[in-house]
Amino acid sequence: MEKAVAGRQGTGVIVNEFVRSVYNWMAIGLALTGFVAYYVSGRPDLVRVIFGNAVLMIVFILAYFGLVMYLSARIDKISAGTATFLFLLYSGLTGVLLSSVFLVYTTESISSTFFICAGTFVGCSIYGWTTKRDLTSWSGFLMMGLIGVVIAIVVNMFIQSSAMNMIIGCIGVIVFVGLTAYDTQKLKNMALTQPAGLDGGVKRKGAILGALSLYLDFINLFLMLLRIFGQRR
């Protein structure tokens, strides 16, 4: 009996350490993104260089998507230090691209939307962590919704419809609310199945991968909410 209790306590410690590490890295990534976005938006010369050069923008976008795909696919092959560096680099690149948000929307609406996003994200994470329902069945629906949102965003780049922009925001919020709960449950299952005595580097890579998933959910949820609540300059 005592061994069973000790085993459960040991598992609880492992889970708490892993989850704390995931959310710490996510917070670091978000803080870096916010700092870079604010810094770049306040430097008109940098804005002109980055957004005024089509070739440079294409390079940035390719590097942006290529980096996250490489990190997700090669996490088991690279070192913990490399994974950490790539995650921070990706967060910085995201900040560069999101600097345009400060140029399009008012600071007040960005701040209020951020707090709405944070509250929504926390609620979805709590649900994903505590629910007894297996959210795996959501994956197909959420992926279809995500693909639909991406296609709609591309189409709306050409037609510039404010009504479609609002619809994209509403559907996008639903998709990323679901993904936040789904990814949180995946994180919980990952934490519970971690063997004791796991190498520290492997633990950190797992935490980085978990942080990346939640980081992407938060950023995209924020952008979708900004489509709904953001006040343009």
BAFI-3210 file (N, C-alpha, C; in Angstrom, 3 decimals, decimal comma, padded with zeros to 6 digits):
// residues 233
n [1|2|3|4|5|6|7|8|9|10|11|12|13|14|15|16|17|18|19|20|21|22|23|24|25|26|27|28|29|30|31|32|33|34|35|36|37|38|39|40|41|42|43|44|45|46|47|48|49|50|51|52|53|54|55|56|57|58|59|60|61|62|63|64|65|66|67|68|69|70|71|72|73|74|75|76|77|78|79|80|81|82|83|84|85|86|87|88|89|90|91|92|93|94|95|96|97|98|99|100|101|102|103|104|105|106|107|108|109|110|111|112|113|114|115|116|117|118|119|120|121|122|123|124|125|126|127|128|129|130|131|132|133|134|135|136|137|138|139|140|141|142|143|144|145|146|147|148|149|150|151|152|153|154|155|156|157|158|159|160|161|162|163|164|165|166|167|168|169|170|171|172|173|174|175|176|177|178|179|180|181|182|183|184|185|186|187|188|189|190|191|192|193|194|195|196|197|198|199|200|201|202|203|204|205|206|207|208|209|210|211|212|213|214|215|216|217|218|219|220|221|222|223|224|225|226|227|228|229|230|231|232|233]
n.u [000,833|001,881|003,948|002,495|001,228|003,494|004,426|002,407|002,696|005,259|004,834|003,109|004,827|006,614|004,857|003,973|006,388|007,037|004,818|004,994|007,406|006,714|004,769|006,295|008,231|006,512|005,524|007,890|008,401|006,142|006,530|008,937|008,091|006,171|007,805|009,634|007,819|006,692|008,996|009,970|007,765|007,936|010,019|010,322|012,141|012,995|010,566|009,995|012,093|011,588|008,820|008,558|009,954|009,521|010,874|012,383|010,298|009,145|011,244|011,297|008,758|008,952|011,077|009,848|007,660|009,077|010,817|009,189|008,109|010,410|011,371|009,273|009,298|011,891|012,482|013,213|015,695|017,472|019,563|018,853|019,627|019,721|017,020|015,864|017,039|015,987|013,262|013,158|014,152|012,121|010,034|010,966|010,952|008,227|007,431|008,528|006,952|004,440|004,616|003,304|000,751|000,654|000,748|-001,590|-003,763|-005,185|-003,361|-004,770|-006,899|-005,441|-004,285|-006,586|-007,702|-005,695|-005,905|-008,462|-007,968|-006,055|-007,597|-009,529|-007,884|-006,780|-009,098|-009,846|-007,633|-007,806|-010,172|-009,380|-007,483|-008,854|-011,144|-012,872|-013,495|-012,466|-010,677|-009,680|-011,318|-011,999|-010,061|-010,147|-012,303|-011,357|-009,028|-010,106|-011,569|-009,461|-008,063|-010,070|-010,262|-007,722|-007,852|-009,982|-008,860|-006,843|-008,403|-009,839|-007,872|-007,829|-010,456|-011,135|-013,238|-015,130|-017,172|-016,647|-014,214|-014,970|-016,451|-014,436|-012,905|-014,677|-015,144|-012,494|-011,855|-013,434|-012,188|-009,537|-009,989|-010,936|-008,605|-006,803|-007,828|-007,664|-004,870|-003,907|-004,896|-003,441|-000,916|-001,166|-001,485|001,007|002,661|001,859|002,669|005,377|008,411|010,015|013,172|013,966|016,111|017,481|017,785|016,072|013,666|013,520|013,299|010,834|009,268|009,670|008,485|005,825|005,347|005,568|003,302|001,163|001,843|001,483|-001,283|-002,161|-001,203|-002,537|-005,213|-005,339|-004,956|-007,264|-009,267|-008,598|-009,430|-012,116|-012,497|-010,616|-009,708|-009,229|-006,625]
n.v [-001,194|001,274|001,501|001,808|004,265|005,902|005,558|006,805|009,391|009,944|009,858|012,008|014,135|014,037|014,591|017,196|018,642|018,390|019,595|022,168|022,958|022,952|025,032|027,148|027,429|028,029|030,497|031,994|031,972|033,411|035,871|036,692|036,889|038,949|041,081|041,396|041,953|044,403|045,991|046,008|047,155|049,734|050,803|052,444|052,293|049,626|048,374|049,220|047,992|045,251|044,746|046,108|044,911|042,544|040,156|039,675|039,319|036,967|035,198|035,365|034,289|031,692|030,738|030,890|029,027|026,762|026,385|025,681|023,298|021,753|021,649|020,280|017,837|016,850|016,663|014,465|013,851|015,969|017,888|018,866|021,488|022,565|022,302|024,060|026,499|026,717|026,901|029,360|030,996|030,712|031,885|034,496|035,149|034,983|037,172|039,233|039,037|039,493|042,091|043,758|043,789|045,742|047,947|047,948|047,653|049,298|050,065|049,762|048,011|045,761|045,095|044,580|042,461|040,591|039,911|038,825|036,629|035,279|034,567|032,930|030,923|029,798|028,761|026,825|025,157|024,186|022,748|020,809|019,469|018,452|017,093|013,987|012,959|011,544|013,373|012,802|012,186|014,607|015,464|015,078|016,737|019,227|019,565|019,701|022,047|023,832|023,749|024,795|027,404|028,437|028,389|030,168|032,519|033,015|033,395|035,653|037,536|038,503|039,344|040,987|041,191|042,464|041,211|038,484|038,402|038,660|036,297|034,400|034,940|034,154|031,389|030,551|031,030|029,054|026,756|026,964|027,119|024,528|023,124|023,938|022,737|020,066|019,728|020,220|018,010|016,013|016,746|016,225|013,413|012,758|013,574|011,852|009,396|009,483|007,882|007,169|008,568|009,572|010,922|014,191|015,918|014,786|015,146|017,931|018,395|017,222|018,947|021,332|020,703|020,331|022,917|024,346|023,494|024,489|027,164|027,874|027,466|029,495|031,889|031,836|031,759|034,257|035,937|035,336|036,225|038,877|039,620|039,817|041,518|043,516|046,928|048,916|051,181]
n.w [000,000|000,888|-000,946|-003,290|-002,839|-002,652|-005,226|-006,728|-005,778|-006,688|-009,459|-009,660|-009,037|-011,201|-013,327|-012,604|-012,715|-015,424|-016,717|-015,638|-016,761|-019,492|-019,650|-018,718|-020,755|-022,857|-021,970|-022,006|-024,761|-025,710|-024,430|-025,620|-028,287|-028,081|-027,211|-029,368|-031,454|-030,586|-030,463|-033,148|-034,460|-033,570|-034,940|-037,667|-039,827|-039,817|-040,267|-042,867|-044,246|-043,797|-044,462|-046,789|-048,733|-051,031|-051,655|-049,330|-047,531|-048,482|-047,972|-045,174|-044,530|-045,599|-044,040|-041,592|-041,651|-042,422|-040,294|-038,071|-039,001|-039,328|-036,674|-035,387|-036,760|-036,418|-033,758|-032,186|-033,124|-032,863|-030,576|-027,135|-026,642|-029,245|-029,966|-028,134|-028,933|-031,563|-031,025|-029,652|-031,652|-033,540|-032,110|-032,037|-034,800|-035,253|-033,774|-035,341|-037,677|-036,547|-035,830|-037,501|-036,544|-034,563|-036,117|-037,504|-035,707|-032,815|-029,809|-027,441|-028,101|-028,794|-026,341|-024,733|-026,171|-025,890|-023,151|-023,127|-024,748|-023,173|-020,921|-022,141|-023,170|-020,824|-019,640|-021,566|-021,454|-018,844|-019,074|-020,982|-019,480|-017,279|-018,143|-018,546|-020,911|-023,978|-026,183|-028,630|-030,744|-031,731|-033,432|-036,292|-037,100|-036,191|-037,732|-040,312|-040,001|-039,535|-041,976|-043,610|-042,570|-043,212|-046,046|-046,427|-045,415|-047,300|-049,620|-048,820|-048,792|-051,314|-051,938|-049,843|-047,867|-045,252|-043,886|-044,347|-043,064|-040,397|-040,110|-040,537|-038,269|-036,200|-036,734|-036,640|-033,943|-032,692|-033,723|-032,685|-029,979|-029,558|-030,361|-028,397|-026,046|-026,882|-027,404|-024,873|-023,469|-024,795|-023,945|-021,214|-021,272|-022,344|-020,272|-018,206|-019,138|-019,146|-018,455|-015,293|-014,319|-016,755|-019,249|-018,812|-021,032|-022,912|-021,597|-021,653|-024,401|-024,907|-023,400|-024,803|-027,258|-026,451|-025,475|-027,854|-029,300|-027,686|-027,681|-030,393|-030,537|-028,800|-030,024|-032,505|-031,686|-030,470|-032,727|-034,176|-032,424|-032,461|-034,978|-034,501|-032,231|-032,505|-032,935|-035,673|-036,681]
ca.u [000,000|002,782|004,670|001,559|001,067|004,751|004,487|001,507|003,306|006,377|004,258|002,594|005,967|007,099|003,862|004,005|007,629|006,952|003,818|005,563|008,415|006,012|004,152|007,374|008,784|005,484|005,506|009,106|008,192|005,171|007,165|009,892|007,305|005,599|008,878|010,132|006,759|006,595|010,239|010,017|006,699|008,341|011,183|009,836|013,147|012,930|009,287|010,130|013,004|010,981|007,537|008,608|010,761|008,772|011,783|012,692|009,099|009,023|012,277|010,825|007,616|009,466|011,842|008,880|006,959|010,072|011,389|008,280|007,991|011,669|011,430|008,292|009,645|013,237|012,676|013,875|017,039|018,339|019,870|017,957|020,072|019,275|015,565|015,592|017,425|015,047|011,994|013,309|014,273|010,777|009,265|011,427|010,437|006,801|007,341|008,781|005,779|003,287|004,790|002,303|-000,467|000,714|000,572|-002,967|-004,743|-004,828|-002,702|-005,799|-007,631|-004,486|-004,159|-007,830|-007,850|-004,728|-006,448|-009,569|-007,330|-005,432|-008,654|-010,109|-006,871|-006,705|-010,320|-009,782|-006,589|-008,362|-011,116|-008,624|-006,745|-009,717|-012,232|-012,691|-013,829|-011,336|-010,836|-009,059|-012,340|-012,120|-008,923|-010,538|-013,132|-010,529|-008,137|-010,911|-011,845|-008,223|-007,831|-011,071|-009,888|-006,565|-008,334|-010,794|-007,946|-006,194|-009,424|-010,201|-006,777|-008,124|-011,760|-011,152|-014,599|-015,170|-018,079|-015,907|-013,184|-015,624|-016,786|-013,170|-012,546|-015,569|-014,840|-011,131|-011,900|-013,959|-011,162|-008,380|-010,467|-010,904|-007,216|-006,172|-008,261|-007,137|-003,423|-003,669|-005,093|-002,282|000,182|-001,404|-001,175|002,454|003,264|001,536|003,357|006,827|009,035|010,889|014,586|014,184|017,222|017,073|017,695|014,851|012,565|013,419|012,797|009,402|008,650|009,732|007,474|004,531|005,241|005,355|001,894|000,305|002,230|000,791|-002,709|-002,386|-000,978|-003,596|-006,443|-005,222|-005,161|-008,675|-010,021|-008,286|-010,301|-013,451|-012,524|-009,599|-010,093|-008,194|-006,181]
ca.v [000,000|002,422|001,592|002,328|005,696|006,542|005,560|007,847|010,681|010,131|010,191|013,375|015,057|014,033|015,300|018,617|019,217|018,449|020,603|023,472|023,254|023,272|026,365|028,131|027,663|028,717|031,892|032,630|032,182|034,487|037,121|037,064|037,309|040,260|042,089|041,615|042,606|045,795|046,680|046,206|048,084|051,088|051,199|052,584|051,844|048,166|048,016|049,419|046,972|043,920|044,628|046,796|044,111|041,312|039,003|039,436|038,793|035,561|034,475|035,305|033,378|030,334|030,372|030,772|027,741|025,694|026,187|024,950|021,934|021,060|021,403|019,245|016,556|016,397|016,855|013,293|013,713|017,086|017,998|019,738|022,860|022,979|022,445|025,301|027,616|026,815|027,396|030,787|031,654|030,736|032,890|035,795|035,356|035,261|038,558|040,099|039,010|040,050|043,533|044,447|043,914|047,029|048,991|047,877|047,775|050,196|049,408|049,418|046,811|044,646|044,737|043,969|041,164|039,674|039,409|037,928|035,405|034,581|033,956|031,834|029,865|029,132|027,968|025,650|024,267|023,523|021,741|019,724|018,732|017,816|016,301|012,542|012,616|011,421|014,403|012,361|012,190|015,964|015,822|015,183|017,939|020,411|019,708|020,200|023,444|024,590|023,869|025,723|028,754|028,852|028,665|031,380|033,659|033,267|033,958|036,996|038,448|039,069|040,015|042,005|041,318|042,616|040,184|037,218|038,525|038,366|034,868|033,689|035,093|033,342|029,964|030,336|030,933|027,719|025,765|027,022|026,738|023,066|022,655|024,177|021,658|018,812|019,677|020,115|016,611|015,294|017,083|015,475|012,003|012,674|013,693|010,665|008,213|009,648|006,972|007,760|008,513|009,984|011,848|015,587|016,490|014,262|015,832|019,304|018,371|016,979|020,177|022,299|020,304|020,661|024,374|024,810|023,246|025,425|028,500|028,073|027,609|030,805|032,933|031,807|032,167|035,712|036,564|035,187|037,138|040,233|039,868|040,111|042,606|044,526|048,216|049,360|052,574]
ca.w [000,000|000,988|-002,217|-004,287|-002,561|-003,027|-006,693|-007,228|-005,456|-007,616|-010,766|-009,563|-009,089|-012,592|-014,146|-012,259|-013,229|-016,876|-017,094|-015,292|-017,763|-020,744|-019,577|-018,591|-022,092|-023,629|-021,512|-022,519|-026,188|-025,897|-024,005|-026,663|-029,447|-027,790|-027,166|-030,728|-032,228|-030,144|-030,828|-034,604|-034,860|-033,204|-035,742|-039,059|-040,797|-039,855|-040,890|-044,321|-044,781|-043,726|-045,153|-048,074|-049,659|-051,291|-051,594|-047,922|-046,898|-048,893|-047,215|-043,793|-044,436|-045,815|-042,846|-040,499|-041,732|-042,486|-038,964|-037,200|-039,523|-039,016|-035,233|-035,041|-037,370|-036,054|-032,326|-031,609|-033,682|-032,502|-029,154|-026,375|-026,856|-030,582|-029,912|-027,403|-029,802|-032,675|-030,485|-029,382|-032,960|-034,118|-031,366|-032,494|-036,157|-035,108|-033,327|-036,496|-038,545|-035,840|-035,596|-038,319|-035,736|-033,874|-037,126|-038,013|-034,635|-031,720|-028,668|-026,451|-028,525|-028,721|-024,921|-024,255|-026,848|-025,281|-021,886|-023,494|-025,248|-022,045|-020,129|-022,927|-023,253|-019,516|-019,477|-022,453|-020,932|-017,661|-019,559|-021,602|-018,456|-016,277|-018,701|-018,674|-022,289|-024,902|-027,212|-029,881|-031,793|-032,245|-034,291|-037,698|-037,255|-035,999|-038,878|-041,427|-039,708|-039,715|-043,428|-044,114|-042,149|-044,020|-047,401|-046,370|-045,236|-048,594|-050,517|-048,365|-049,123|-052,636|-052,015|-048,787|-047,337|-043,803|-043,367|-044,328|-042,034|-039,123|-040,115|-040,335|-036,866|-035,347|-036,953|-036,153|-032,476|-032,363|-034,062|-031,794|-028,647|-029,554|-030,426|-027,100|-025,151|-027,422|-027,188|-023,426|-023,093|-025,305|-023,032|-019,984|-021,539|-022,510|-018,944|-017,403|-019,668|-019,086|-017,497|-014,284|-014,649|-018,134|-019,430|-018,730|-022,368|-023,532|-020,924|-022,136|-025,774|-024,803|-022,914|-025,901|-028,240|-025,856|-025,437|-029,222|-029,651|-026,971|-028,157|-031,670|-030,238|-028,187|-031,023|-033,509|-031,007|-030,315|-034,034|-034,538|-031,569|-032,919|-036,129|-034,000|-031,270|-032,779|-033,506|-036,588|-036,559]
c.u [000,880|003,549|003,780|001,378|002,316|004,891|003,625|002,077|004,465|005,902|003,738|003,695|006,486|006,163|003,926|005,249|007,558|006,000|004,334|006,589|007,775|005,476|005,191|007,967|007,781|005,460|006,730|008,949|007,236|005,761|008,153|009,166|006,741|006,647|009,366|009,093|006,659|007,823|010,265|008,973|007,054|009,547|010,759|010,839|013,138|011,654|009,381|011,005|012,316|009,751|007,528|009,391|010,084|009,641|012,092|011,492|008,896|010,012|011,831|009,717|008,055|010,245|010,902|008,205|007,943|010,638|010,484|008,106|009,238|011,727|010,481|008,711|010,954|013,520|013,423|015,329|018,000|018,565|018,885|018,322|019,615|017,768|015,172|015,887|016,415|013,688|012,054|013,445|012,907|009,910|009,655|010,914|008,938|006,588|007,564|007,542|004,560|003,456|003,774|000,994|-000,506|000,524|-000,873|-003,995|-004,254|-004,220|-003,726|-006,538|-006,726|-004,389|-005,417|-008,046|-006,892|-005,294|-007,653|-009,019|-006,747|-006,478|-009,288|-009,161|-006,794|-007,930|-010,299|-008,745|-007,084|-009,340|-010,380|-007,907|-007,670|-010,794|-011,884|-012,963|-012,556|-011,552|-010,190|-010,042|-012,514|-011,126|-009,320|-011,338|-012,281|-009,585|-008,889|-011,238|-010,635|-007,919|-008,819|-010,752|-008,736|-006,997|-009,133|-009,928|-007,290|-007,180|-009,730|-009,084|-007,049|-009,437|-011,940|-012,567|-014,559|-016,085|-017,383|-014,819|-013,753|-015,974|-015,537|-012,765|-013,367|-015,277|-013,447|-011,073|-012,378|-012,891|-010,033|-008,743|-010,433|-009,487|-006,491|-006,535|-007,658|-005,642|-003,077|-003,863|-003,939|-001,079|000,056|-001,040|000,323|003,150|003,052|002,287|004,878|007,422|009,912|012,343|014,907|015,288|016,712|016,904|016,436|013,632|012,385|012,887|011,292|008,656|008,614|008,651|006,069|004,293|004,955|003,892|000,972|000,586|001,495|-000,709|-003,008|-002,267|-002,129|-004,961|-006,463|-005,523|-006,622|-009,559|-009,799|-009,115|-011,696|-013,472|-011,549|-010,164|-008,949|-007,871|-006,829]
c.v [001,260|002,622|002,193|003,830|006,453|006,626|006,643|009,228|010,992|010,509|011,618|014,409|015,177|014,835|016,797|019,303|019,391|019,554|022,003|023,900|023,663|024,693|027,465|028,464|028,373|030,202|032,648|032,941|033,337|035,841|037,613|037,569|038,714|041,363|042,422|042,358|044,085|046,594|046,999|047,229|049,532|051,602|051,272|052,107|050,332|047,697|048,141|048,340|045,617|043,805|045,327|046,049|042,759|040,073|038,652|038,857|037,320|034,698|034,295|034,272|031,925|029,849|030,103|029,403|026,566|025,358|025,362|023,507|021,118|020,692|020,281|017,871|015,984|016,477|015,688|013,179|014,797|017,120|018,930|021,201|023,398|023,201|023,743|026,520|027,818|027,331|028,896|031,574|031,771|031,782|034,292|036,124|035,669|036,711|039,541|040,183|039,660|041,529|044,340|044,643|045,278|048,194|049,061|048,178|048,726|049,404|048,952|048,137|045,582|044,151|044,020|042,592|040,136|039,082|038,496|036,577|034,592|033,873|032,769|030,648|029,081|028,245|026,700|024,645|023,496|022,431|020,542|018,860|017,918|016,905|014,816|012,066|012,559|012,381|014,025|012,426|013,581|016,256|016,005|016,442|019,199|020,640|020,211|021,679|024,328|024,802|024,862|027,165|029,283|029,222|029,971|032,624|034,032|033,923|035,404|038,009|039,145|039,848|041,073|042,265|041,398|041,566|038,832|037,243|038,191|036,881|034,022|033,747|034,194|031,845|029,638|030,214|029,552|026,655|025,783|026,848|025,211|022,518|022,858|023,080|020,325|018,676|019,592|018,681|015,739|015,516|016,308|014,005|011,792|012,698|012,431|009,423|008,355|008,689|007,720|007,627|008,891|011,019|013,292|016,248|016,054|014,940|017,235|019,354|018,104|018,221|021,242|021,985|020,618|022,160|024,935|024,644|024,263|026,870|028,823|028,250|029,010|031,917|032,982|032,177|033,678|036,426|036,464|036,108|038,583|040,602|040,300|041,397|043,743|045,789|048,722|050,840|053,433]
c.w [000,000|-000,310|-003,302|-004,112|-002,979|-004,540|-007,294|-006,960|-006,391|-008,995|-010,777|-009,659|-010,513|-013,489|-013,878|-012,805|-014,737|-017,330|-016,792|-016,321|-019,089|-020,716|-019,380|-019,957|-022,983|-023,264|-022,021|-024,006|-026,454|-025,514|-025,065|-027,899|-029,248|-027,799|-028,568|-031,570|-031,873|-030,577|-032,318|-035,041|-034,549|-033,967|-037,215|-040,103|-040,934|-040,551|-042,402|-044,944|-044,859|-044,613|-046,510|-049,124|-049,852|-051,161|-050,150|-047,186|-047,238|-048,129|-045,764|-043,634|-044,630|-044,602|-041,675|-040,500|-041,767|-041,120|-038,071|-037,683|-039,200|-037,533|-034,826|-035,543|-036,836|-034,552|-031,685|-032,040|-033,214|-030,989|-028,469|-026,574|-028,203|-030,607|-029,220|-028,269|-030,928|-032,210|-030,226|-030,681|-033,621|-033,427|-031,804|-033,889|-036,134|-034,682|-034,468|-037,380|-037,872|-035,507|-036,394|-037,549|-035,049|-034,843|-037,605|-036,930|-033,543|-030,563|-027,638|-026,837|-028,506|-027,279|-024,429|-024,885|-026,265|-023,993|-022,118|-023,934|-024,098|-021,196|-020,834|-022,969|-021,938|-019,301|-020,319|-021,962|-019,721|-018,078|-020,148|-020,582|-017,552|-016,866|-018,778|-020,099|-023,140|-026,071|-028,545|-031,045|-032,407|-033,361|-035,759|-037,970|-037,162|-037,180|-040,102|-041,235|-039,927|-041,193|-044,043|-043,776|-042,987|-045,435|-047,433|-046,205|-046,555|-049,564|-050,134|-048,583|-050,452|-052,655|-050,925|-048,250|-045,806|-043,164|-043,289|-043,266|-040,660|-039,020|-039,873|-038,878|-035,962|-035,484|-036,422|-034,649|-032,048|-032,591|-033,035|-030,329|-028,515|-029,560|-029,101|-026,106|-025,577|-027,149|-025,710|-022,949|-023,584|-024,402|-021,722|-020,168|-021,698|-021,157|-018,122|-017,867|-019,674|-018,061|-016,505|-014,726|-016,079|-018,202|-019,466|-020,084|-023,084|-022,918|-021,488|-023,557|-025,790|-024,349|-024,005|-026,935|-027,727|-025,823|-026,818|-029,631|-028,992|-027,390|-029,466|-031,461|-029,714|-029,227|-032,021|-032,914|-030,837|-031,636|-034,475|-033,703|-031,993|-034,144|-035,671|-033,164|-031,580|-033,417|-034,386|-036,374|-037,651]
res [m|e|k|a|v|a|g|r|q|g|t|g|v|i|v|n|e|f|v|r|s|v|y|n|w|m|a|i|g|l|a|l|t|g|f|v|a|y|y|v|s|g|r|p|d|l|v|r|v|i|f|g|n|a|v|l|m|i|v|f|i|l|a|y|f|g|l|v|m|y|l|s|a|r|i|d|k|i|s|a|g|t|a|t|f|l|f|l|l|y|s|g|l|t|g|v|l|l|s|s|v|f|l|v|y|t|t|e|s|i|s|s|t|f|f|i|c|a|g|t|f|v|g|c|s|i|y|g|w|t|t|k|r|d|l|t|s|w|s|g|f|l|m|m|g|l|i|g|v|v|i|a|i|v|v|n|m|f|i|q|s|s|a|m|n|m|i|i|g|c|i|g|v|i|v|f|v|g|l|t|a|y|d|t|q|k|l|k|n|m|a|l|t|q|p|a|g|l|d|g|g|v|k|r|k|g|a|i|l|g|a|l|s|l|y|l|d|f|i|n|l|f|l|m|l|l|r|i|f|g|q|r|r]
***
